[in-house]
Amino acid sequence: MLDYLNTHPDLFQMKIIPLSICLMQMVGGTTAELTNLFMLATRDSVEYCITFFVAFHILTRIDNIYAEGLNNHALKQACEEPLVY
């Protein structure tokens, strides 16, 4: 998103909104990874480590699963089309 914002600044009226969305995703991903490391470090069996790793992997991909579930959303259709300069 930051690359799109950088190459097409005229399409955005307020640049703080896409920047804050990117910041939220970065903070959420970092928090999830730190929590995953903590959970894996405190488990004493391999089965629990695998279980928590898979659970956190699904949690970090939940936004992608939601985005794929949107059928006829205009933003999704715009992202699938190639950009024309």
Secondary structure as UniProt FT lines:
FT   HELIX           2..7
FT   HELIX           9..11
FT   HELIX           16..42
FT   HELIX           46..60
FT   HELIX           62..69
FT   HELIX           74..80
//
